[in-house]
Amino acid sequence: MRKQIVAGNWKMNNDSKQTSDLLEALLAKKPAETTTKIVVAPTFVNLQAAVQQTAGSNVIVAAQNMHQAESGAYTGEVAVGMLKSINVNTVILGHSERRAYFGETNSLLAEKVNTALKHNLTIIFCFGEELADRQSGNHFNVVASQLKEGLFHISENQWSNIVLAYEPVWAIGTGETASPEQAQEMHAFIRTLLKENISESVANATSILYGGSVKPANANEIFSKPDVDGGLIGGAALQADDFIAIVNAI
């Protein structure tokens, strides 16, 4: 059975106190018994404190990015060993903002994937089309290329460390959201890609999250679709009540 996951990407938000306050609220409000995996991704400087604060809970702390090299002269970057040393074992790779603002390509992301898997990290791998791709009808080709060039080189047994996160770029931070039917259509397409290129067992076991302006008001309908296994949440993850409402929608 596929894992149901709600992950909060906090992006470049929250100082040390705000991080602690938000985690305190999340821990107080989260359901006591749930099979849904809850993931939060604070900024790098607050990761270690977040790991310590969530110890003993079922909340998983993830990094928002990592460098493809294991060490070296890469000023300002963070290596996989640094994450592992503070018990961060999950990383978000390929977010649309990393692709758009920092020029991360499919080939670069393939290198990051290799490094993360070498150290047995769980990867939340993001991908999705721009508005122009959707309007031109090229969205399926774009998504297929991002997956094939970034991920499909890994071995079948490594897929147990992969969570996919489809994020239509035109629905991130815009207030626009893909309709539940559009989300399901793409998620079903992705699952078929996995079946045809990897294996049926991987296709059936891989969680595919939807990321794109998920809110308490629309979470139930989006999560009700058979191939949507949860969400990668942006803005709503910064409000404890909204995030927990989304967790409860699963």
C-alpha positions in Angstrom: 0.0 0.0 0.0 1.3 3.4 -0.9 2.3 5.8 1.8 0.1 8.9 2.3 2.3 12.0 2.8 1.7 15.6 3.6 4.9 17.7 3.4 5.3 21.3 4.2 8.0 23.2 2.3 8.6 26.3 4.4 10.9 27.9 1.7 12.9 31.0 2.9 10.6 31.7 5.8 10.7 31.7 9.6 13.6 32.6 11.9 14.6 30.5 14.8 11.8 31.5 17.2 9.1 31.4 14.4 10.3 27.9 13.5 10.1 26.7 17.1 6.7 28.3 17.6 5.3 26.7 14.4 6.6 23.3 15.3 5.2 23.6 18.8 1.8 24.4 17.3 2.0 21.5 14.8 3.0 19.0 17.4 0.1 20.1 19.7 -2.5 20.0 16.9 -1.5 17.0 14.8 -3.6 13.9 15.1 -2.4 11.5 17.8 -3.0 8.4 15.6 -2.4 8.7 11.9 -0.9 6.6 9.2 -0.2 9.8 7.2 3.5 10.7 7.1 4.0 14.4 8.1 7.1 16.1 6.8 8.3 19.7 7.4 11.2 21.4 5.6 12.5 24.4 7.5 15.4 26.5 6.2 19.0 25.0 6.7 19.9 27.1 9.7 16.9 25.7 11.7 17.2 22.1 10.7 19.1 20.8 13.7 16.8 22.5 16.2 13.8 21.2 14.3 15.1 17.7 14.5 15.6 18.0 18.2 12.2 19.6 18.8 10.4 16.8 16.9 12.3 13.9 18.4 9.9 11.2 19.4 7.1 12.4 17.3 6.0 11.1 13.9 7.0 14.4 12.2 9.9 14.0 9.7 12.3 16.9 9.1 13.5 17.3 5.6 16.0 19.6 3.9 14.9 21.8 1.0 18.0 21.1 -1.1 21.5 19.7 -1.1 24.7 19.9 -3.2 25.6 17.0 -5.6 29.2 16.9 -4.3 30.0 15.2 -1.0 32.4 17.9 0.0 34.7 20.6 -1.5 35.1 24.2 -2.4 31.5 25.1 -2.9 31.0 28.2 -0.7 27.5 28.5 0.7 26.4 24.9 -0.1 25.3 22.0 2.1 26.5 18.5 1.6 24.7 15.2 2.2 27.0 14.2 5.1 26.1 17.4 6.9 22.5 16.6 6.7 23.0 13.0 7.9 25.1 14.2 10.8 22.1 16.0 12.3 19.7 13.2 11.5 18.1 14.7 8.5 17.4 11.8 6.1 14.9 13.3 3.7 15.6 16.0 1.0 13.5 17.9 -1.5 15.1 18.0 -4.9 14.1 19.7 -8.1 11.6 22.2 -6.8 10.4 24.5 -9.5 12.0 27.5 -7.7 15.4 25.7 -7.8 15.0 25.0 -11.4 13.8 28.5 -12.3 15.9 30.8 -10.1 19.1 28.7 -9.7 19.3 27.0 -13.1 19.0 23.5 -11.9 18.8 21.2 -14.9 17.5 17.6 -15.2 21.1 16.4 -15.6 22.3 18.2 -12.4 19.3 16.8 -10.5 20.3 13.3 -11.7 23.7 13.9 -10.0 22.0 15.1 -6.8 19.7 12.1 -6.8 22.7 9.8 -7.2 24.5 11.4 -4.2 21.3 11.3 -2.0 20.7 7.7 -2.8 24.3 6.7 -2.2 23.7 7.9 1.4 20.2 6.3 1.6 18.3 9.5 1.8 14.6 9.6 1.0 14.0 12.0 -1.9 10.9 14.1 -2.6 11.5 14.7 -6.3 9.7 17.7 -7.7 8.7 18.3 -11.4 6.0 20.0 -13.4 5.2 22.2 -16.3 5.1 25.9 -16.9 1.9 27.7 -18.0 3.1 27.9 -21.6 3.6 24.1 -21.6 0.1 23.5 -20.4 -1.5 26.0 -22.8 0.4 24.5 -25.8 -0.5 20.9 -24.8 3.1 20.0 -24.2 2.7 19.4 -20.5 2.9 15.6 -20.7 6.1 15.7 -22.7 7.7 18.1 -20.3 6.9 16.0 -17.3 8.0 12.8 -19.0 11.4 14.4 -19.9 11.9 15.7 -16.3 11.3 12.3 -14.9 13.3 10.3 -17.5 16.3 12.6 -17.4 16.3 13.2 -13.6 15.3 9.8 -12.2 14.8 7.0 -14.6 18.5 6.0 -14.5 18.3 4.6 -11.0 17.8 0.9 -10.2 14.4 -0.6 -9.5 15.2 -1.3 -5.8 16.2 2.4 -5.3 12.7 3.5 -6.0 11.7 2.7 -2.4 13.6 5.9 -1.5 11.7 8.1 -4.0 8.5 10.2 -3.4 7.3 12.1 -6.5 5.8 15.5 -6.2 4.0 16.9 -9.3 3.8 20.7 -9.1 2.3 22.5 -12.0 4.4 25.7 -11.9 1.4 27.9 -13.0 -0.4 26.9 -9.8 2.4 27.6 -7.2 1.9 30.8 -5.2 -0.6 32.1 -7.8 -3.8 31.1 -6.0 -4.6 29.1 -9.1 -4.9 25.3 -8.6 -5.1 22.5 -11.1 -8.6 21.0 -10.9 -8.8 17.7 -9.1 -9.5 16.2 -12.5 -6.3 17.7 -14.0 -4.3 16.5 -11.0 -5.6 13.0 -11.3 -5.0 13.0 -15.1 -1.4 13.9 -14.6 -0.8 11.6 -11.7 -2.3 8.7 -13.7 0.0 9.6 -16.6 3.0 9.5 -14.2 2.0 6.1 -12.8 1.7 4.8 -16.3 5.2 6.1 -17.1 6.6 4.3 -14.1 4.8 1.1 -15.2 6.1 1.3 -18.7 9.7 2.4 -17.9 10.4 0.9 -14.5 8.0 -1.8 -13.4 4.4 -2.3 -12.4 5.4 -2.9 -8.8 7.2 0.4 -8.6 4.3 2.2 -10.2 1.9 0.7 -7.6 4.2 1.4 -4.7 5.4 5.0 -5.4 3.7 7.8 -3.7 2.8 10.8 -5.9 2.1 14.1 -4.2 0.3 17.1 -5.7 1.9 20.5 -5.1 0.2 23.7 -6.2 -1.8 25.9 -3.9 -3.4 23.1 -1.8 -5.5 24.6 1.0 -8.0 23.3 3.5 -10.8 24.2 1.2 -9.7 22.1 -1.7 -7.6 19.4 0.0 -10.4 16.9 0.4 -11.4 16.9 -3.2 -7.8 16.7 -4.5 -6.8 13.9 -2.1 -9.9 11.9 -3.0 -8.5 11.1 -6.4 -7.1 7.6 -6.7 -3.6 8.4 -7.9 -3.0 11.4 -5.5 -1.2 10.2 -2.4 -0.9 13.5 -0.6 0.5 17.0 -1.0 3.6 19.1 -1.0 2.3 22.2 0.7 3.8 25.7 0.4 2.0 28.8 1.9 -0.5 26.8 3.9 2.3 25.0 5.6 3.2 28.2 7.4 -0.1 28.2 9.4 -0.5 25.4 11.9 -4.3 25.2 11.6 -4.2 25.1 7.8 -1.5 22.5 7.6 -3.1 20.2 10.1 -6.5 20.6 8.4 -4.7 19.5 5.2 -3.2 16.5 7.0 -6.7 15.6 8.3 -8.1 15.8 4.8 -6.1 12.7 3.9 
